[in-house]
Amino acid sequence: MLAVAAGAESGPPAGAAFSAAAAGSRSASALAAGESEAAEAASQPAVPPGGIASNSADVSAVAPKGDSAGGATAEAAPSGASTLEPAADSKAGMPGAAAPAALPSGGSSAMPANSSAAGAKAAPANTNAAGETAPVGPNDPGYPQQRYLEQIGAAAAWRTVREQTNLTIAVVDTGADLEHPDLKPNLVPGVNVIAPGRPPEDDNGHGTSVAGIIAAAGNNGFGVSGMLWKAKLMPVKALDKSGYGDESSLGEGIVQAVNKGARIIVLSVGLYRYSPYMRDIAQYAESSGALLIAASGNDGGLYGAKAAVEYPAAYPTVLAVGGATPSGKPDPRTNKGPEIDLSASWDVYTTALGGGYHHEEGTSMAAPQAAAAAALVWAQYPDLKPYEVRALLKQTAKDIGEPGVDDASGFGLLQADRALTEPYRADPHEPSESRQTAAAMPLGKTLSGTLGGMQDRDWYAVNAPYDGIVTIRLQKLSSAAAATPAVTVTMDDGSGKAVTHSLKQSSQNLEWNVKKGINRFGLQLAGDSGKDDLPYLLTPLFRMEADAYETNDQQPEAFPLLPQSGTITGTFHKTGDRDWYAVRFSGSAAVKLTLSSDTMRIDPALAIRKEGADMTEYDKNGEGETEQTPLMHVTAGTYYIRVHDASSLSASPVAGMYTLGLQLAPEDPGEPNDKASEATVMQAGADYAGSFERADDADWFQIQLNGTNLAHLALTGVPKERQVRLELYDKQQQRLLAVQTSAAGNGLSFDKLLPEGLYYVKLTSVHPFTSSLYHLSVTAETTVAGYRDIAGHWAQDAIASMTAKGWMGGTGNYRFEPGRSITRAEAAAMLMKAVTNASVGFSRFKDVDNGYWAYEAIGRAAGAGWIKGYPDGSFAPDQPLSRAEMVVMMNGALRPDNSGEAKTVYRDLPSSHWAAPALTALQRRGWVKGDADGMFAPERNATRAEFAALLYRALT
């Protein structure tokens, strides 16, 4: 453990040891700030109604008014928050649906507790909402591949409802394929926030896949079936062609969707950083009567318990959807955490960009399943509020993980059919009358309940991931005409000392210090509150308590640590938290610092400076990844260390812990290594530091290479006015090269292709230096035929063979670039090297002068009749060669038997195509292969690997 220096004014006693975060406790929930959310929101600048502030998303806030249209008051704007009103058409009510009304006293506006419809007319079995007889399944030919529809109860749900055209569903994503024949019938005009004024055309494919799950036209005789056979789907393009976007574009997409009347908004996107701006966007959507549904994330397999539920899925009023395996278990690749509401199928078969269909997977594909189920619920029960739809979907989910609600699957696997047929319960957590029967309350999520008169008590249990503070947000849903009843809250952390508070306001927060583990609290109507039932919304938000080293927010407040190896753990418990530490060294030493975190919601960043010197910062890696310094040479004096969360300029508090490590090493950790027999053994990718105490000092290192490798040696950290000489030797001590750094200092690097064997590196310096350390590293890449990028490639043997014969070469830097399109000039040059029967003719082109690198090859190949130019006398040497041109060029050079009818076997290259004769000739020899689906793709660019493989098959 990293020890605290004597004289520390706060925290544990001098020299005491501190335990690290418990192994495995890496999942965390991040919400409320160190200050109250109200104070945080009040600090944000106002946003003009109807738009998004153009300044940074870190400082923008969008919040609903308490009286905004939509009626539902869940997650109302905090006191002092800036506001954004819905557009005028949104205030008038959603298209095709009645404007949401205030909740009457007693609970749901659609169904009373434990009733199946509350006046809503349930459709008889085997009919849809229009009263038509429902078929067993749609006639879409791809439907048998959509096995997930059975898993989530969609096929059974169609016996009740299968269409929803009374509300609009927005997909905020990469857009949609607007001409896809299975989507086009169900699309309505959308929004493009990436390129305003242009259609929301998908240039990535992700949005098209999401859209098809929801609303690929069903029972139309082709393609696949969406969960909604008929729908109104609004594509909103907020992500670019690479699938990325920022909070500003995502927030604007959501607001525009709400203002254009969308009632359900699908967000198959995510990031780990909590944002007050996006939190307020989510609140605005909720208060406007819109339901947000988002994917929880797909990093569980990569980062394990560190992979927390991503935002926006983790915001309180967003329905967070995880993934389930085909066997009905929580998919381990799903990001886990208490914010997950339910799960849906991870694997789907859906629409693809370009009018096709494909298999896709991930929580991005699970979220639209829940969105479509919500749309079916609203078709059946149009008067439900967003929080009631969320509650109904969770109440009817199938438990697939640990009993009850759990961090892997939430309330369970989505069951669309049960959501349409089972009773809605306004108080779904009963029985919860006592501490012993307390219902599990996931941190960070808004749940609904009802106090059924004076005798009813609702107890809840929250599982705190660390010692910290839980903010209980209670929102009473009594009718506007009724007086707001007081509610007594009893808080029990298990210590035996229960604390009671009375909440009299309609919406009120209560803070509660909790210990790690189960903490319980109960609700009850106060003694003079009347006998009517009280529906309510409840949100428990967790934040970390200050760590033992606070207050250390500035350099003068730096917490002193002893100059010895060890670790400490700390927290970022408030907005923009920066923690400072100080270490005083009595002499010189070699020091290395590391900073890690137990959650992906922290992006560790550290910095160090000697008193009076400049700060050096280390923030090379991303979220959840460890930052570290090189081995540094320090001298006598005080050094200041600063750590913070670099996920944003002023990062919000995070439920998680960081670990700061300090490692002290000998002055020159490589010594003794003054001769080859003492050489330090180097591992690829590791960093080796050293210094030179004398002019005759030499540092030796050895490297063992298995197989032919491209070795990259890098030497850094050489001070100015010092020159280090690097010599490379083989096993027999024969020198292979010698290089030297410049007088400007720093270092050098180079690549060297080396066969298998043992090698030595010798470092020397005429002028010694000990005030800093040099750093030496080596990396080794396995090569094939001298290339670093073809190992394991399907065309590896062909490329290696062609290279060995001298018929083709690389593109520089030991690369072949097998996947790059081959140019017309490259193809001509390769053919001239490989085929020796060219005639002596020579042709010239106006765009290939005699200084062009392939001038001779192009002229001779054209003179032989293998290649042709264009009617305007040009050749376009740098233009990619199409696959059709490739087979024609090969046919001209190789001259196989061209007799017989031109007849191909490919669906996209008919016998009338200009390349059909050449392709037929090459097919007969077995030299040409198409795609697995019977397509040849003649207009697609040929790759360097494809050209090499064809030439290899033809000539060997």
VOTOR-913477 format. One record per residue (C-alpha): residue number from 0; x, y, z negated. Coordinates in steps of 0.1 Angstrom, whole numbers, plus 2048, in hexadecimal, padded with zeros to 3 digits. Layout:
BEGIN
NUM,X,Y,Z
...
***
This chain:
BEGIN
0,800,800,800
1,80B,824,806
2,811,834,7E4
3,806,856,7D8
4,822,86D,7CE
5,825,879,7AA
6,815,899,7A2
7,7F6,894,7B8
8,7DA,8A8,7AA
9,7BD,892,7B6
10,7B7,86D,7BD
11,7C7,850,7AC
12,7E5,853,795
13,808,858,7A3
14,816,83A,7B3
15,7F5,826,7B2
16,7ED,80E,7CE
17,7CE,811,7E3
18,7BC,7F4,7F4
19,7B6,7F4,819
20,794,7F1,829
21,786,7CE,824
22,78F,7B7,842
23,772,7B3,859
24,75E,7D0,84C
25,763,7E3,86C
26,740,7EA,876
27,732,80C,86C
28,714,823,870
29,71B,848,875
30,701,862,870
31,6FC,87F,858
32,717,89A,855
33,728,8A3,835
34,711,8C0,833
35,6EC,8BA,838
36,6E0,8B5,85C
37,6CB,8D4,858
38,6EA,8E9,851
39,6FC,8D8,86E
40,6E0,8DF,886
41,6DD,903,87A
42,701,90A,883
43,6FA,902,8A8
44,6F3,91E,8C1
45,6D0,921,8CF
46,6C8,911,8F0
47,6B1,923,909
48,68E,912,90C
49,68D,8FA,929
50,6B2,8F6,92E
51,6D3,8EA,920
52,6ED,902,913
53,70A,905,92B
54,725,905,910
55,735,8E6,902
56,71E,8CA,8F7
57,731,8CA,8D6
58,721,8EA,8CB
59,6FF,8E9,8DD
60,6DF,8E0,8CB
61,6BD,8D7,8D9
62,6A2,8D2,8C0
63,67C,8D0,8C2
64,664,8E8,8B2
65,64E,8DA,897
66,62F,8E2,8AD
67,63C,8D6,8CE
68,624,8C3,8E4
69,625,89D,8DF
70,617,89E,8BD
71,62E,885,8AD
72,643,896,893
73,65D,87C,88D
74,680,88A,88B
75,674,8AE,88A
76,68E,8C9,88E
77,6A2,8D0,86E
78,69C,8F1,85D
79,6B1,90C,86F
80,6B6,8F7,88F
81,6B5,908,8B1
82,697,8FD,8C6
83,68F,8F2,8E9
84,66A,8F1,8F3
85,65C,8D9,90D
86,655,8E7,92F
87,632,8F5,934
88,626,8D6,947
89,633,8C0,92A
90,61F,8D4,911
91,600,8CE,925
92,603,8A9,921
93,615,88D,932
94,608,886,955
95,5EE,86B,955
96,5EC,868,92F
97,5DA,87B,914
98,5EE,895,902
99,5FA,886,8E1
100,5E5,891,8C3
101,5EE,895,89F
102,5EC,876,88A
103,5CC,873,876
104,5CD,86A,852
105,5D1,845,84E
106,5EC,83E,868
107,5ED,834,88D
108,5D9,846,8A6
109,5D4,826,8BA
110,5D0,809,8A2
111,5C9,807,87D
112,5DF,7F0,868
113,5DA,7CB,86F
114,5C1,7D1,88C
115,5C9,7C5,8AF
116,5BD,7E3,8C2
117,5AD,7FE,8AD
118,593,805,8C7
119,5AB,7FE,8E3
120,59B,7E4,8FA
121,5B2,7C6,8FD
122,5B1,7B6,920
123,5A4,792,920
124,5BE,777,926
125,5CA,773,94A
126,5C0,795,954
127,5D4,7B6,958
128,5C9,7D8,94B
129,5B4,7DD,96A
130,5A0,7BD,964
131,5B0,7A9,981
132,5B9,785,97D
133,5DE,782,978
134,5F2,767,98B
135,609,750,978
136,627,762,987
137,630,77A,9A3
138,637,76E,9C6
139,659,780,9C8
140,673,767,9D4
141,68D,773,9BB
142,676,76D,99D
143,682,74A,995
144,6A5,75A,98E
145,695,772,975
146,694,759,959
147,698,775,93F
148,674,77F,946
149,668,75F,936
150,681,764,919
151,673,786,90F
152,64E,77D,915
153,64A,793,934
154,63A,777,949
155,621,770,92D
156,61B,796,928
157,60F,798,94D
158,5F0,785,943
159,5E6,7A5,930
160,5F7,7C2,941
161,60F,7C4,95F
162,60D,7E8,96B
163,612,80A,95C
164,60C,828,973
165,5FD,83F,958
166,61F,84B,94C
167,641,851,95A
168,661,83D,950
169,682,850,956
170,6A3,83D,95B
171,6BF,855,952
172,6DC,845,962
173,6EF,845,984
174,6CF,84B,997
175,6BD,830,9AC
176,6BE,822,9CF
177,6A2,837,9DC
178,69D,822,9FB
179,69E,800,9EA
180,67F,7EE,9F7
181,677,7DF,9D4
182,67B,801,9C2
183,66D,81A,9DB
184,648,812,9D5
185,64C,81A,9AF
186,663,839,9B1
187,658,85C,9AA
188,66C,87C,9B0
189,68A,87D,999
190,6A6,894,98E
191,6CB,897,997
192,6DF,8AA,97C
193,700,8A0,98B
194,6F8,8B1,9AC
195,6D9,8C7,9A6
196,6C2,8CA,9C3
197,6CC,8A9,9D3
198,6B8,888,9CF
199,6C2,872,9B2
200,6D2,858,9CA
201,6E6,83D,9B9
202,70B,83C,9C3
203,715,823,9A9
204,6FB,808,9A6
205,6F5,807,981
206,6D6,81C,981
207,6C7,807,99D
208,6CC,7E7,989
209,6BB,7F7,96A
210,69E,804,980
211,697,7E1,98E
212,693,7D1,96C
213,678,7EA,964
214,665,7EF,985
215,670,7DB,9A2
216,64E,7D7,9B5
217,63F,7B7,9A9
218,62B,79D,9BD
219,634,7AD,9DE
220,642,78E,9EE
221,667,797,9EE
222,684,79F,9D7
223,67E,79E,9B2
224,664,7A9,999
225,667,7C4,980
226,656,7C1,95F
227,63E,7DB,96C
228,630,7D1,98E
229,624,7F5,994
230,633,812,982
231,63E,837,984
232,664,836,981
233,678,857,981
234,69D,853,989
235,6B3,86D,977
236,6D7,86F,983
237,6EC,87A,965
238,70A,863,96C
239,723,866,989
240,72D,84C,9A2
241,746,83D,98A
242,72A,839,970
243,736,854,958
244,727,874,94C
245,72A,88C,92F
246,712,895,913
247,707,8B5,925
248,6FB,8A2,944
249,6EB,886,930
250,6D9,89F,91A
251,6CD,8B3,937
252,6C0,894,948
253,6AC,88A,92A
254,69D,8AD,925
255,694,8B0,94A
256,684,88E,949
257,66F,898,92A
258,666,8B9,93A
259,65B,8A7,95A
260,643,891,946
261,657,871,940
262,649,85E,922
263,664,843,921
264,689,84A,927
265,6A2,82F,92D
266,6C6,835,923
267,6DD,818,92D
268,6FB,82E,924
269,70F,832,904
270,72C,842,8F2
271,73A,83E,8CF
272,73A,862,8C5
273,71E,871,8B1
274,712,892,8BF
275,6FB,8AB,8AE
276,6F1,8B6,8D1
277,6E6,894,8DC
278,6D5,88E,8BA
279,6BF,8AD,8C0
280,6B8,8A2,8E4
281,6AA,881,8D6
282,695,894,8BC
283,688,8AA,8D8
284,67D,88C,8ED
285,66C,87C,8CE
286,659,89C,8C5
287,64E,89F,8E9
288,63E,87D,8E9
289,659,86B,8FC
290,669,84A,8F2
291,68F,846,8F7
292,69D,823,8FC
293,6C3,81D,8FE
294,6DD,801,901
295,6F1,7F9,8E2
296,712,7F2,8F4
297,726,7D5,902
298,747,7D6,8EF
299,740,7BC,8D4
300,755,7A2,8E5
301,772,7BA,8EB
302,773,7CD,8C9
303,760,7B6,8B2
304,752,7C6,893
305,762,7E8,89C
306,749,7EC,8B8
307,72D,800,8A8
308,70C,806,8B9
309,712,822,8D3
310,6FF,843,8D5
311,6E5,84C,8DF
312,6D8,82A,8D5
313,6E3,830,8B1
314,6CE,850,8AC
315,6B1,84B,894
316,694,84D,8AD
317,6A4,83C,8CA
318,69A,817,8CF
319,6BC,805,8D0
320,6BD,7E5,8E4
321,6D7,7C9,8E1
322,6DD,7AA,8F6
323,6D2,786,8F2
324,6E0,767,902
325,6CB,751,919
326,6C8,739,8FC
327,6B8,754,8E7
328,6D5,75D,8CF
329,6E4,77F,8C9
330,6FE,785,8E4
331,720,789,8D3
332,72B,7A3,8ED
333,710,7BB,8E0
334,71C,7D7,8CA
335,70E,7D0,8A7
336,701,7E6,88B
337,6E3,7F0,876
338,6D6,807,892
339,6CD,7EA,8A9
340,6A7,7E8,8AB
341,6A2,7C9,8C0
342,6B2,7B4,8DC
343,6A9,7AA,8FF
344,6B9,794,919
345,6DE,79B,921
346,6DD,78A,944
347,6C5,795,95F
348,6BF,793,984
349,6B5,7B4,993
350,6B7,7CD,9AF
351,6D9,7D7,9BD
352,6E5,7F6,9D0
353,6E0,7F3,9F6
354,6BF,7E1,9F4
355,6CC,7C0,9E6
356,6CA,7AD,9C5
357,6E4,79F,9AD
358,6EA,792,98A
359,6F3,7AB,970
360,6FA,7AA,94B
361,6FE,7BF,92B
362,6E9,7D4,914
363,6E5,7EC,931
364,6CE,7D2,93F
365,6BD,7CA,91E
366,6B2,7EE,917
367,69B,7F0,936
368,689,7D0,92B
369,67F,7E1,90B
370,675,801,91F
371,65E,7ED,936
372,64F,7DB,917
373,648,7FD,908
374,637,808,928
375,621,7E9,927
376,618,7F1,902
377,60E,814,90C
378,5F9,806,929
379,5E7,7F1,90F
380,5E6,80B,8F3
381,5EA,82E,903
382,5E5,842,8E3
383,603,834,8D0
384,61F,84B,8C5
385,643,844,8CE
386,64B,838,8AB
387,62D,821,8AC
388,639,811,8CD
389,65B,80C,8BD
390,64C,7FC,89F
391,635,7E5,8B3
392,652,7D8,8C8
393,666,7D1,8A9
394,649,7C1,896
395,643,7A9,8B2
396,668,7A0,8B9
397,673,77C,8B4
398,68D,778,898
399,6AC,769,8A8
400,6C9,773,891
401,6CC,771,86B
402,6A9,771,85B
403,699,793,85C
404,6A8,7B2,86B
405,6CE,7AE,872
406,6EB,7C1,882
407,6EE,7AA,89F
408,6CB,7A9,8AD
409,6B7,7C3,899
410,693,7B6,893
411,698,79B,8AD
412,692,792,8D2
413,679,7A7,8E5
414,658,795,8EB
415,643,7AA,903
416,624,793,901
417,622,795,8DC
418,624,7BB,8DC
419,605,7BB,8F1
420,5F1,7A2,8DD
421,5FC,7A2,8B9
422,5EE,7BB,89F
423,601,7DB,899
424,609,7E0,874
425,60B,803,867
426,61E,7F6,849
427,633,7DA,858
428,64B,7D5,83B
429,633,7C6,822
430,636,7B6,80A
431,64E,7CF,7FB
432,63E,7D7,7DA
433,65D,7D2,7C4
434,683,7D4,7C3
435,684,7AE,7C8
436,66F,7AF,7E8
437,67E,7CF,7F6
438,67D,7D0,81C
439,69E,7D4,82F
440,6A2,7F8,83B
441,6BD,7FB,857
442,6D2,81A,852
443,6D0,835,86D
444,6AD,82B,87A
445,68B,83A,876
446,670,821,86B
447,64B,826,863
448,637,81B,846
449,617,822,832
450,611,828,80D
451,5EF,817,808
452,5E2,82C,7EB
453,5ED,832,7C8
454,5F6,80E,7BF
455,60C,807,7DD
456,631,807,7DA
457,649,804,7F8
458,66C,7F8,7EE
459,689,7F8,807
460,6AD,7EB,806
461,6C9,7FC,818
462,6EB,7EB,81E
463,706,805,81A
464,725,7FD,82D
465,73B,811,815
466,737,826,7F6
467,726,846,802
468,707,85B,804
469,6E5,851,813
470,6CE,86D,81E
471,6AA,861,81C
472,694,875,834
473,66F,871,82C
474,655,87F,844
475,631,87D,83A
476,617,878,856
477,5F8,885,844
478,5DE,897,859
479,5E1,8BC,85D
480,5C1,8C2,849
481,5CC,8AD,82B
482,5E3,8B9,810
483,605,8AA,810
484,607,891,7F4
485,626,88E,7DE
486,63B,86F,7E0
487,650,861,7C4
488,671,852,7CF
489,683,83A,7B7
490,6A8,833,7C0
491,6BA,814,7B1
492,6DE,80E,7BA
493,6DF,7EE,7A5
494,6F0,7FF,787
495,6D1,7FD,772
496,6CB,822,772
497,6AF,82A,78A
498,6AA,84F,794
499,688,85D,79E
500,680,87B,7B3
501,65F,88B,7BF
502,65D,896,7E4
503,640,8AE,7E9
504,648,8BD,80B
505,63B,8AD,82B
506,65F,8A7,837
507,67B,8A5,81E
508,69E,897,81A
509,6AC,887,7FA
510,6D1,87F,7F6
511,6DC,85F,7E3
512,6FE,854,7D8
513,701,82F,7E0
514,71B,813,7DC
515,726,7FB,7F7
516,70C,7E0,7FA
517,6E6,7DE,7F3
518,6D5,7FD,7E4
519,6B0,7FE,7DF
520,696,81B,7DE
521,670,81B,7DB
522,654,832,7E6
523,633,838,7D3
524,618,853,7D5
525,61B,86B,7B7
526,601,869,79C
527,5EC,887,7A8
528,5EF,881,7CE
529,5CC,872,7D4
530,5C2,850,7E1
531,5C6,853,806
532,5E0,83E,819
533,5FF,851,824
534,611,847,844
535,635,852,845
536,656,850,858
537,676,848,845
538,69A,84C,851
539,6B8,843,83B
540,6D8,853,847
541,6FA,849,83A
542,71A,85D,837
543,73C,856,826
544,746,865,805
545,766,879,803
546,785,863,800
547,79C,864,7E2
548,7B4,87D,7F3
549,79C,89A,7F8
550,79E,8B7,7F8
551,7BA,8B6,812
552,7AB,8C8,830
553,7C9,8E0,836
554,7EE,8DD,835
555,7F2,8F0,813
556,7DA,8D6,804
557,7ED,8B8,812
558,7EB,89A,7FB
559,80E,88E,7F1
560,819,86B,7F9
561,839,858,7EF
562,854,853,809
563,850,82D,80B
564,83F,814,822
565,81A,80D,81D
566,7F6,817,827
567,7D9,82B,81A
568,7B5,82D,826
569,7A0,84C,82A
570,77F,859,838
571,773,875,84F
572,756,87E,83A
573,74D,8A0,848
574,74B,8B3,869
575,76D,8BB,877
576,77F,8A9,85A
577,7A5,8AB,85B
578,7BA,89A,840
579,7DD,8A5,838
580,7F8,892,826
581,81B,89B,81C
582,83A,885,818
583,85B,893,80A
584,87B,881,815
585,89B,885,801
586,8B1,87A,81D
587,8B0,86E,841
588,89A,850,84B
589,88A,83F,868
590,864,842,866
591,846,835,879
592,822,83F,874
593,802,82D,87F
594,7DE,837,87D
595,7C2,81E,883
596,79C,81D,87C
597,782,802,875
598,768,80F,88E
599,767,81A,8B2
600,755,83A,8A7
601,777,848,89C
602,791,853,8B5
603,7B1,853,89F
604,7C9,870,8A4
605,7E8,878,88F
606,802,894,88E
607,822,89A,87B
608,838,8B8,875
609,856,8C0,85F
610,850,8DF,849
611,858,8FD,85E
612,859,8E9,87F
613,840,8E4,89B
614,824,8C9,899
615,827,8AA,8AF
616,806,899,8B7
617,7FE,875,8C0
618,7DD,86F,8D0
619,7E4,858,8EE
620,7CA,83E,8E9
621,7A4,83F,8E8
622,788,837,8D0
623,78F,81C,8B6
624,7B3,817,8C2
625,7D1,81B,8AC
626,7E8,839,8B0
627,80D,836,8A6
628,82C,84B,8A8
629,84D,83D,8B5
630,868,836,89B
631,872,859,890
632,891,866,880
633,889,87C,863
634,8A1,891,84D
635,89E,89E,82A
636,87F,8B4,825
637,859,8B3,824
638,845,8A5,841
639,820,8AC,846
640,809,892,855
641,7E7,89B,863
642,7CC,882,86D
643,7AA,888,87D
644,78F,87A,893
645,796,886,8B7
646,775,87A,8C6
647,76C,89F,8C9
648,779,8C1,8BF
649,764,8C2,8A0
650,75B,89D,89B
651,73D,894,886
652,741,87F,866
653,745,85A,86D
654,73C,83B,858
655,75D,82A,859
656,781,82C,84C
657,7A3,833,85A
658,7C4,823,84E
659,7E4,838,84E
660,804,824,84E
661,827,830,846
662,844,819,84F
663,868,820,845
664,884,80F,858
665,8AA,80F,857
666,8BC,82C,868
667,8C5,818,887
668,8AD,7F9,886
669,8C1,7E8,8A1
670,8E2,7E6,88F
671,8F8,7D2,88F
672,8F6,7CF,8B5
673,918,7DC,8C0
674,921,7C0,8D7
675,90F,7A7,8EE
676,911,78B,8D5
677,8FD,7A1,8BD
678,8E4,7AD,8D7
679,8C1,7B6,8CA
680,8A7,79F,8DA
681,88D,7B4,8EC
682,869,7AC,8F0
683,856,7B9,90E
684,842,7D8,905
685,852,7DE,8E3
686,865,7FE,8DA
687,889,7FC,8CE
688,899,81A,8BD
689,8BD,823,8B5
690,8D8,83D,8B2
691,8FE,841,8B7
692,912,848,898
693,934,848,8AB
694,941,84E,8CD
695,94B,82A,8D0
696,929,81D,8C4
697,917,806,8DC
698,8F4,7F7,8D9
699,8EE,7D6,8EA
700,8CC,7C6,8F2
701,8C2,7A6,904
702,8A3,79D,91A
703,898,77B,924
704,883,77A,944
705,86E,75C,94E
706,869,75B,973
707,870,778,98B
708,865,798,97B
709,864,7BD,982
710,875,7CB,963
711,86E,7EF,959
712,888,7FE,941
713,881,81F,930
714,898,833,91A
715,88A,852,908
716,892,868,8EB
717,8B5,872,8F5
718,8BD,895,8E7
719,8C9,8B1,8FC
720,8EE,8B4,903
721,8F1,88E,8FD
722,8F4,875,919
723,8ED,850,915
724,8FB,836,92E
725,8E6,817,934
726,8F6,7F8,944
727,8E4,7D9,94E
728,8F7,7B7,94E
729,8ED,794,958
730,8F4,775,942
731,918,772,950
732,91E,797,945
733,91F,7A2,969
734,914,7C6,96A
735,8F6,7CB,981
736,8F1,7F1,97D
737,8FB,80F,968
738,8E7,82F,964
739,8EA,84D,94D
740,8D2,868,93F
741,8D7,88C,949
742,8E5,8A7,932
743,8C1,8B4,92F
744,8BA,897,918
745,89A,882,914
746,8A1,863,928
747,89D,84E,947
748,889,831,956
749,88C,819,973
750,87E,7F9,982
751,893,7DB,98B
752,889,7BA,99B
753,89A,79F,988
754,89A,779,98C
755,895,762,96E
756,8B1,764,954
757,8C1,775,937
758,8CB,799,93A
759,8DD,7B2,924
760,8D9,7D8,920
761,8F6,7EC,912
762,8F1,810,906
763,90E,828,8FE
764,912,84D,8F8
765,932,861,8F9
766,924,87A,8E1
767,914,86A,8C2
768,8F2,875,8B4
769,8E0,86A,894
770,8C7,887,88F
771,8AE,875,8A6
772,8A8,852,8B4
773,8A8,847,8D8
774,88C,82E,8E3
775,892,811,8FB
776,876,7FB,909
777,872,7E1,924
778,854,7D4,935
779,854,7B7,94E
780,83A,7AF,969
781,839,78D,97A
782,83E,791,99F
783,836,77A,9BD
784,84A,77F,9DD
785,857,7A0,9CE
786,835,7AE,9C8
787,826,7B7,9A6
788,801,7B6,9B1
789,7FA,795,9C3
790,7FF,77B,9A7
791,7DF,767,9A5
792,7D0,778,9C3
793,7BC,762,9DB
794,7D4,76B,9F8
795,7F4,767,9E3
796,802,74B,9F8
797,7FB,75B,A19
798,80B,77C,A0E
799,829,76B,A00
800,82E,756,A1F
801,82B,774,A37
802,843,788,A21
803,85D,76C,A21
804,85C,76B,A47
805,861,790,A49
806,840,796,A5A
807,832,7AE,A40
808,83D,7C3,A23
809,831,7D6,A05
810,825,7FA,A02
811,840,805,9E9
812,846,802,9C4
813,846,7DC,9C7
814,821,7DB,9D1
815,80F,7CB,9EE
816,7EC,7DA,9E6
817,7D9,7BC,9F3
818,7B7,7CC,9EE
819,7BF,7EC,A01
820,7B1,7F0,A24
821,7CB,7E9,A3F
822,7D0,805,A58
823,7D1,800,A7D
824,7F6,809,A7E
825,7FF,7F0,A62
826,7EC,7D4,A75
827,7FE,7DC,A95
828,820,7DB,A83
829,819,7BA,A72
830,80E,7AA,A92
831,82D,7B5,AA5
832,843,7A5,A8B
833,830,785,A89
834,827,77E,AAE
835,844,77D,AC6
836,833,778,AE7
837,82B,79D,AEE
838,830,7A9,B12
839,848,7C5,B1A
840,82D,7DF,B20
841,82A,7FF,B0B
842,80D,816,B05
843,80D,839,AF6
844,7F2,84B,AE3
845,7EE,871,ADD
846,7ED,86D,AB7
847,80C,856,AB4
848,82C,868,ABC
849,84E,859,ABD
850,855,864,A9A
851,839,84F,A8B
852,845,831,A77
853,831,818,A8B
854,836,828,AAD
855,848,80A,ABD
856,830,7F0,AAF
857,811,803,ABA
858,81F,809,ADC
859,82A,7E5,AE2
860,80A,7D6,AD3
861,7F5,7EC,AEA
862,80B,7E4,B08
863,805,7BF,B01
864,7E0,7C5,B01
865,7DB,7BB,ADC
866,7CD,7DC,AD1
867,7BC,7F9,AE1
868,7B8,81E,ADA
869,79A,834,ADD
870,78B,845,AFD
871,79A,866,AF4
872,7BE,858,AF5
873,7C2,855,AD0
874,7CA,836,ABB
875,7C2,843,A97
876,7DF,830,A88
877,7D7,838,A64
878,7B2,82F,A67
879,7A7,80F,A55
880,7A3,7F0,A6A
881,780,7E1,A6A
882,77B,7BC,A67
883,76D,7BB,A8A
884,78C,7CD,A97
885,7A2,7B5,A84
886,794,796,A95
887,796,7A7,AB8
888,7BA,7B1,AB1
889,7C3,78E,AA5
890,7B2,77E,AC3
891,7C6,794,ADB
892,7E7,78B,ACA
893,7E2,767,AC3
894,7CE,75E,AE2
895,7BA,73F,AD6
896,7A2,72E,AEE
897,788,748,AF8
898,774,731,B0E
899,751,729,B05
900,732,73C,AF9
901,737,758,AE1
902,723,74B,AC4
903,72A,754,A9F
904,71C,746,A7F
905,718,766,A6D
906,6F7,777,A66
907,705,79B,A6B
908,719,795,A8A
909,703,789,AA7
910,710,77A,AC7
911,70A,79B,AD8
912,722,7AE,AC2
913,742,7BB,AD3
914,758,7A7,ABC
915,744,786,AC0
916,75B,776,ADA
917,77A,77C,AC6
918,76A,770,AA6
919,75D,751,AB7
920,780,748,AC3
921,78F,74C,AA1
922,773,739,A91
923,779,71B,AA7
924,79D,719,A9A
925,791,71C,A76
926,7A4,73D,A71
927,787,753,A67
928,770,751,A49
929,752,767,A3F
930,742,76E,A1E
931,730,754,A08
932,70F,762,A12
933,714,75C,A38
934,71E,77F,A3F
935,73D,78B,A51
936,73B,7B1,A4A
937,74A,7BB,A6B
938,74A,7E0,A63
939,75A,7DD,A42
940,77F,7E6,A40
941,797,7C9,A41
942,7AF,7C7,A24
943,7D4,7C0,A25
944,7CE,79F,A14
945,7B4,795,A2E
946,7CB,79E,A4B
947,7E7,78A,A3B
948,7D1,76C,A35
949,7C4,76B,A59
950,7E7,76E,A67
951,7F4,753,A4F
952,7D8,73B,A5A
953,7DE,742,A7E
954,805,73F,A7F
955,80B,724,A64
***
